[in-house]
Amino acid sequence: MVVLVGPSETSFIVHKHLLVKSSEYFAKAISGPWIEAQSGTIKLASENVNVFELFIQWLYRNRIEALNFVDLQDLLLVVIVSRYQTSRMWF
């Protein structure tokens, strides 16, 4: 899957099975009768690219090392995980 993030549409190539396995939101978007499922592309224009990079890191590693919640990006990561209904989160 191609995920286009932020207003600049930074492109991320993400394995479909990881998105489906980790998030109800992505599972529905990818599997349903939506344009995202047909095109293989999901647009997340309102997301922060740096935060989405952390989210991808979490998807592939199943963990994020040393989050510091004083950092705004770390807090935004928690928001993105919640927004896309991920089923698990390990710190």
N, C-alpha and C positions, 0 to 999 in steps of 0.2 A: 504494500500500500504506500501511496505517496501522501504525506501529510504536509500541507502548506500552512505555515505558522506566521502569525503577525501580519501587519499591514504590508510588509515587503514580500510576503508569501515565501519565506525561507523554506526550502524543500527538505523534508526528512523521508528517507526510505525506511519503513518499519515493517517487520514481518507481520502479516495479517493475523496469524494465530496468536501472537503475543497481545495484540490489541483486543482481539475477541476474548481471549482467556482472562484478561485483567480488567476489562471494563464493560459493563452493561451498555453504556452509551455507545462505545465503538462497536460492540457486537450487534446492536440493533441497526446502527448506521450502515455497517458493512453487509449485513445479512438481509436487510429488508428491501422493500421495493423503491429504495431511495436512489437518487442520482449518484451518491457516493459509492454505493455497491456496484453500480453499472460502470462508472468511470475509473474506479480504483483510486480515487483521490478524495481526501477530506480536507476542507478548509477550516482553519481555526484562526480567523483574522484578529480576534480580540486577545489572543494569548501572547505572552511574552516569550520570545525565542529562547532566551537563556533558561527560563524556567522549564520550557518544554524539553530542552536538552537534558535537564536533570530528570525529568519524567522518563525520557527514553533510557537514560542510564539506569534508572530503577527498573524499568521493564526488562532490560537485558541482564542485569546483575542481581535482581531481586533484593537489592539493598542500596542504601545511600549512606556513604560514610560521613560521619561527623557533621550532621546538620546543626547549624547554629541559628536558632529562631530569632536572633537579633537581626539577622540578615533578611531583608525584605524578600529576596528571591526564594529563600528557604520557606518562608511563610506562604508565598505564592504557589510553591510546589504543593503544599498541603491543600490549597484551594483547588488547584487543577485536578489533583487526585480525587477530591470530593466531587467536583463538578462532573467528571466523567465516570463517576460511580465505580471506581476501582474497588475490587473486592478484598484487597490485602495491601498492607503497607508495613514495611519493616525498616527500622532505623538501626 
